[in-house]
Amino acid sequence: MIYKSANVTAEIASSILAKELKNSGIPTISLKNICSLVTDGEHQTPERSFLGIPLLTAKNVRDDYIDLTETDFVTDDIAEKCWKRYKPQVNDVLMTCVGTIGRVAMVKEPFDAVLVRSVTVLRPRLDIVLPEYLMGMLNAFQIKEEMQNQIRKSAQPGLYLSQVKLLEIPVPDLITQSLIAKFINWCKSPERQEVRPPSLPQKFEFIRHTIEQVDKIVAKIEEARRVKIDRQKEIEFLFESILKHTRLRLLQVSVLRKKLGEITSVTSGGTPSRSVPNYWSGNIPWIKTGELSDNDIYQAEEYITEEGVDNSGAKLFPRNTVLVALYGQGQTRGRTGRLMVEASTNQACCAILPTPLILNERFTQYWLRSLYTEMRKNAHGGAQPNWNNQIIKNIEIALLPLGEQEYWVSYLDSVQSQINQLKQQQSTASAELDALLPSILDRAFKGEL
């Protein structure tokens, strides 16, 4: 995936300037001819250590800065060996070349790190090209499009050094580069509305007016997008509130309450050894927490064999088992799923087996969903981010007659349907906003703004 900058105004400025530079006769030169070094990090990821020298990957190369707050480490001895290939220097430009491709940042001050294959290094020849200017041109849409074209030619989803070296950018004199770099940096500034834009070379001065117009339009689009996001959050909060209110009401009026662990079996799965190929690529769905999104589950991203089940903690759960994520990234922890086929899970999924004579599985799932926000705030041990089976077993549920459970499921299904319609309206509106940006760029290119 090609990276799209969060700063649309700067990207558009880079793109228009790249176009006008080329149209004015400025030569385009390949990166291999304007950089003294084009390389990447270690192709074999070094052995990690608890502390030591940071191991820098694509996730650490952010938009215009290098983030070392979350890294793995390697020992000093391993780092010394890796530095024979490459060691960061001030003014080097780093670009992601695997995964999200094209995110760039400059080394602005000395630091020690070992790079991996997902990061490309460009060391500009300072007598030819300024690093700030190089970064700006790499953000131009034309260059991103060329990156995408190169990726399509490859068998693997990445940008290779041989392809990077052939990328071309317009290279004017250093004074012009400096003025352009300052202007692009102004476009990135959050305070740009209060600061007069820096001057551009005389023949490009008209671009200042274009970008000022673009900025105003983009600001309006971004404000509309923020409103849409706020509306989306309000919709989510509304449904969570309805679920919570329903649960509390039922607990208040119900004659009989039970803990889940007293009326059903609560367990979890396991993971077969990945070092044994015979355990994998079978016909048994193997569910991970990332596949839980309060949904019905008919298939899995991965499958295991009966041998994998027999030789691991994995279990085969029946249809209508309700799953809940005990831990996981982002918003995963606490999400639920209902098995519509026999399946196994990893150990991060808690499985609540069906007891059809006592609990409607949809009622159980809605009950767990009503606890999502509350339990994420009150995880076991305060600072502990994960749940466990015992927490799920101790959840108190109103043990209503099955007919009443089905009534409340039907009620919540109708509310969910209305919420989904509201979400779809918001999604459509967001897509319409996203579609405006390409039209703005097209008009800017044609000088119609």
DOMAR-642831 format. One record per residue (C-alpha): x, y, z negated. Coordinates in steps of 0.05 Angstrom, whole numbers, plus 5000, padded with zeros to 4 digits. Layout:
BEGIN
XYZ/...
END
This chain:
BEGIN
500050005000/502750695019/502851174961/498151774964/500452354922/495752634869/497753324894/494053374959/496054104971/503453924970/502453335016/498653765066/503954315062/509453805075/505553515134/504154185167/511254415158/514053765186/509553855247/511354585258/518854455249/518653915302/514354355349/519354925342/525054495368/528354305303/531853635314/529253015278/534852585249/534551885220/535751785145/541951365159/545151975191/543452475137/544952035077/551751775055/548251185022/541850805036/541150194992/536649864941/537049514874/538648804854/535148274897/535747754842/532748064779/538148054725/537147684660/533548134610/535748294540/532248594479/536249234482/541649534527/541449884595/534450034624/532249604683/528850084731/523249834776/518250154823/513450284765/518650754734/519051184797/513251664788/510952264828/517152724826/520052434762/523151804733/519551504673/523851084627/518951034569/517150314586/522849884614/526149214605/533549204590/539948854611/546448774573/552349244584/556248674617/550748534667/549849274681/557349354697/556748794749/550449104780/553649794783/558649524833/552749544881/549550184858/549550664798/544951274795/547951954811/545152654805/541552864870/540052144891/532852064916/529351434894/523451154934/518950564920/519250044975/515249464947/508049464922/505950194923/510650454976/513251164986/513151464916/519351904909/523352214853/530152544847/535652394796/536153084764/540952914707/545852344693/542951704663/544850964663/540150454693/540149824735/535449824795/531649244826/529749104898/523149494893/526950164892/530650454952/536250954941/537651544987/543951944974/543352575017/549452885048/548853565015/552253915074/546453685118/540253605075/537953835006/534853294961/528753724945/527453825019/528453085033/523252914980/518353405010/518953115080/518252405055/511452605028/509052845096/503252445126/507152315190/512751975152/507751575110/504351355174/511051125202/512350735138/505650395147/507350215219/513849905197/510349495143/505449215194/511348935233/514048565172/512047875148/512548105076/508948715046/514949165036/519449675069/526349415085/532949805086/533649715161/526750045169/528150605119/534650785154/530850905219/525751385189/526652075218/525252765189/526353465219/532853765193/533354535199/539154945169/540154925094/537255625082/530755425116/530754765077/531555155012/525655615028/521255025048/523154634985/521355224941/514655304976/512954564969/514854594895/510255184887/504654754918/505854234864/505554734807/499154724764/499955474755/500455624829/493856004829/496956524784/503656564819/504956874887/507556344936/514856404955/516756655024/517656195084/521856325146/518356865187/515856395242/512555955190/509356515148/502456355176/502855695139/502456065073/495456315091/493455615114/495755295050/492355825007/485855655043/487054905036/488554994962/481855344950/478054794986/481854234951/480654564884/473154554897/473453824918/477453644857/472554004812/466753634845/470652974836/471653134761/464153244755/462852574788/467752224741/464452544681/457652324707/460351614716/462751614644/455951864621/452551294658/457150784626/456051084558/448551084568/448350334581/453150194523/448550594478/442350214501/445949544489/448249764420/441350044401/438049394423/442848964382/441949384319/434449384327/434148634334/438648524274/434048974234/427548624252/430047904259/428247424204/433946944221/441247154233/447046694245/454446744261/456146484330/460945974301/455145664261/450645534321/455345404379/462345164395/467445734404/474145544434/479345764485/483245484544/490545394561/495745444616/498944844649/506444884659/508045264723/514444864729/510344244747/507444324818/502643734808/498744144757/496944684807/493044784872/487744284853/480144364855/478744594784/477645354778/482445664727/479846334702/484246894675/481847494635/482947974693/477247614729/472247784674/468148404690/461448244655/459947824716/457547144739/463546714760/463046244820/470446174839/477446324814/483846644839/487646014819/485945274814/489044704775/488743944778/485843424729/493043254712/494143984694/488143974648/490243314615/497343564601/495844264573/491244644528/486544764586/479444484579/473844374629/467944814608/460844694633/456445164673/453345724632/459245774585/460146504566/467246764567/470147374532/477147654542/481147634476/486648064505/488948354571/491148994606/487249644607/479849544596/480148784603/479848604529/472648494509/469948394580/465447794591/463647294644/458646724653/460946084687/456445874744/460845264758/465044794716/471745134704/477745194660/480945824631/487446084604/488546174529/486646914532/479446724548/474846534490/469446044512/462546024479/459545374500/452145344519/446945124468/440645184512/435844974456/438145534411/441246094453/439846374521/446846464551/444947134583/442547374515/449247174485/453047534539/449048184531/450148124455/457648084465/457548664515/454049094463/460149014418/465249204471/467049914448/465949784375/470449184371/475949494413/476350054361/476349574303/480949014326/483648544274/489048864231/487649574252/493449664300/492748954328/490649014401/488048304409/481947914387/481947184368/476946604365/475446714292/473147424306/468347164358/465846614312/464247124258/459947554303/452947574274/447247484323/439647534316/436946824325/430446984361/425746464392/427946304463/421846654492/423747304457/430947234479/428547164551/424247794543/430248204520/434547924576/429248134626/428948834595/436448924597/436848654668/431949194690/436149724654/442449444686/439249484755/437650224745/444650354720/447550004781/443350454826/446051074791/453150804799/452050684872/449751394882/455951644847/460351184888/457251434953/458252164931/465552014914/466751694981/463852305015/468652744976/474552304996/472452355069/473053115066/480553115056/482452815124/477853325158/481353885120/488153635143/485653585215/483054295213/489454545180/493554205235/489354555288/489955225253/482455275241/482955455167/
END
